[in-house]
Amino acid sequence: MRTTVSVRSQDVQKKWILIDAENLILGRLAVYVANRLRGKHLASYTPHVDCGDNVVIINAEKVHLTGNKLADKKFYWHTGYAGGIKERTMGQILSSKHPERVIIKAVERMIPRGPLGRRIMGNLKVYAGTDHPHTAQEPTVVDFASLNQKNKRSI
C-alpha cells in the first residue's frame, strides 16, 4: 500500500543551482527554472509548500529569443494619465539598464500568483553579467544547453 508524501516546510532541503544563460532560448530556460523553483522535479513535490531550489542565473543579457520577438513582442503599461499608454519591445528591454527583468518576468508568469508565488520568486536570483554574490552557497552548475539541442541558439 502506497501513501502520499506531503512535505512540511521545515523538512525541505533546498539546493542552489547556477545556470549560465548565454545563448540559451528564453522560453525553454524559463520553463526549466519555473519547475525547479516550484519543486516539480522532486518526487516529494507538495503544491502548497515552497519545496523548490534556489536558482542563480548569470549572463541574462545574452539570452536569445526565436523568430522576430526582439522587435515584435511588446509590453504595455499605463502611467495613469490620459493618453499615458506606453510600450517597450523585448529588444529595448534587453539592451536597457536592467536586461535581467526579461528572465524574471518570463519565469514570474509561469509561477502561481499569491503569497506562495511571491515567496517562490524570492528564490530566483538573476544577474546581467557573470559576477554573482552567491559563491558561498556553492551552487551546482547546471549545463542547461546540453540537456536538449534546441535549448541553445547558435548565432
N, C-alpha and C positions, 0 to 999 in steps of 0.2 A: 504494500500500500504506500503510495507516494503522498507526501504532504507539501503544500505550497510554502515556499520560504518567503517570509516577509522580514526584510532587514530593518532594523531600527537605526536611527540616525547616529547613535553613539557606537554602533558596531561597524560603521562604514570605514574601509581602509582606502583612502584616496591616494592615487598615484599622480605624478607630474609627468606630462609628456611635452615634447618640444617638436614643432613642425616648422620646417623652412618652406615658406610659401613661394619661393622663387620659381617662376614658370609653371605654376600649378593653375588648374582651372578653378575659378572661384566657386561655382555651384557644387562641384564634386567635393571640394575641400570643406565647404560649409556643411554639407550633409554629414560627412565623416566627423567633423568637430562637434556638431549638434548631438550626434549619437553618443560620442564619448563623454560630453558634458552631462548628458541625461543619464548615462549609465546603462544604455540599452545593449551594450556589448557584453554585459555580465549575465551569468545565469541567475544571479540573485537580484535581478532588476525589480525594484519596487516603485510604482508610479508616484506615490506621494512622499518619497524620500529623496533627498539630494544624494544619490549614491554614485555619481559620475566622477570623472577625473578632473584634475586641474590641467588646462591646456594653455601652452605658451606658443604663440605664432610669431615668427620673425620674418623680415623681408616682405611685409604686407604691401609695400609699394610696387612690388614686382609680380603681383598676381595677374593672371591673364583672364580674358573673357572671350568666349567664342562668338563668331558671327560679327555683327555690326553693333554690339551692345555698348561699346565705348561711346559711340555717337548717338545711338537711338534710344537707349534706356535713360529715361528722365525721372527725376524725383521732384515732386512738387510740395510746397508748403505755403502757408498764408501768413502774412505778417499781422493780420488783424485790422489793417486799414483798408479803406475802399480801394479796389484795384491792386491790392497787395499780393497777388499770386506770384510766387517766384518758382523758378525751375533751375535745375542743375543737372547736367549729364554725368554719366558714370565716369567718363574721361576727365571731366573737370574736377570731380571729387578725388580721383586717383592722382592727379597732378597738383592737388592743392596742399595745404599745410598739414592736413590730417588724413592721409590715404588709408590709415588703419580702420577708419569708420566704414569703409566698404565691406570689409570682412565682418566687423562687429554687427552691422545691420543685417547682413545675409544670414548670419547664424541666429541673431535675435529673432528673426521672423520664422525660424524653424523650432523655436522653443516656446512652450505654452506661456501665455500671459498670466500674470498673477504673482503672488508673493513667492511661490516656489520658483517660477521662471526668473524672477529678479535675483534670487539667491544663486541660481544656477549660472546666470550670466556673470556673476561675480567671480566665477572660477575660470573665466576666459581672459587671458592677457594677450593683447596684440600690440606689436611694435613695428614701426615702419622700416627700421634698419635692422642690422644684425645684432646690436647690443641689447641685452635684457638683464634686469637685476635679479633673476631667479636662479643663478648658478648654485646658490647654497642649497636649494631644494634638490639638486642633482636630477634634472628631468631626463627621462628616457627619450632618446631621439627616435622619432618615427619617420621612416622613409616612405612618405605617402606616395611619391611619384612611382615607386616600384611596385605598388600594390596592383595597379592596372595601367596599361599603356595609355589609356585615354585620360588619365589624371594629369599628365604633363603635356604642356604645349611646346612644340618645337617652333622656334622663331623662324 
